[in-house]
Amino acid sequence: MERHAAAVRRVRLGSRAGLVALGLVLLYLVYAWFAFDIPHLIRTAEPQRAVLLATDSVAHKVHVTKSLRNPGFEVAVEGERTATYEHLPDWVRADAAGEDVFVDLGEGHTVTIDGQTLTLTTPESGPITVTATDDGVRIAYSGEKPDWVREGYNVQTDTLVKFDARPTIDRRVQVTRSKMEIHRFFLGWEHFFFPFGSQLHGKSVGELVDLAFSAPRLDPDQSNLALMAETIWTNREWQHRAVAIALLETVLMAVLGTLTAALVALPLAFAAARTFNRIGPVRFALRRLFDFLRGIDMLIWSLIFIRAFGLGPLTGALAIAFTDTGTLGKLFSEALENIDKKQIEGVQATGANRWQRYRFGVIPQILPVFVSQGLYYLESNMRSATVIGALGAGGIGLMLVETMRTSRDWENTLYIIILTILLVVSMDALSSWLRRRLILGR
């Protein structure tokens, strides 16, 4: 009976503890809800901007632009310096002077430009007429103002200075007193392989295959296949060569930093392990050194080395090496303190000297731990090298930040993100394979 009563009390105490823990978690969530001002974040969130970002990442935008200050009319792909159409696409018609322009945006959306006046027609609303003046713009609606139209005002003069309409996510019309601009999105990454002005631009897969293996040379100095490879590799807009070099720098940064940390941490770990070093002050000093090195975050180390040595992959490798020396040194020393002494005694019984005892009695025991931890940190450092590179250490992280700063090249940003993910996945697969080969003997 006493045992049963004690068991019942333990169950009740466990239930009460669980309820208390659940109450504390709920209390913390309520605190976090107000401490981080989640209601304000929800009110001010702009999901449409997220949709626009996603659209820019998987599609390319073509601009139809007419200047109102200087004579000029052009159709160009946004984000590409040389991608201006010499011959208008079939959905744009204009006279030679660019005064009368007709743009078919698809699905019943059309834009007509007559001198200083633009008329937007959509299936959902009547025509909207916008006239550019010296002071701003004048807008005439045939019905109520649609909710997808935004008007920009000059607060000082109380005049309308901008018309911005986005009837759908992939269509946009803007008018100011200086220019008229029509945007149309097309799904896909334009000019990913061949740039706009290339001889190979616009050719189908069948035409490219014929050129590669049967057609006469486009460039007398090299074969068509070599010309294709060189054109893709040197694409100025997508910068495949620069991206490949940046990926290589990121890999080298992670490998060099991790390898340096492992090689430095291994001998220090022997000196910090109680089983191999009886001098307490030395062990204490080394363990505090490990605490210091890993106590400062890798990003802080990178900022320190950037100030000391300037920008470049070396600073990233040093930041990784310093942080991981502290972490691996601690892990290695703990592994050394937990080894089986019987194996060392067995090797010593054969007449082996000190170094032979280490070689045949210690290393085989700790090697799986060393390899496993080293490979794990190599995987982790591949991601860390990307973040460190974004601070200025170079590599793919720096290119990623540069594409994001423009706020236009979101398709390039997605391209780099995909390559970074593939790099991390490949390193993870390689690390798993090496662990199986080196540790399990498969």
Disulfide bonds with the S-S distance in Angstrom:
none
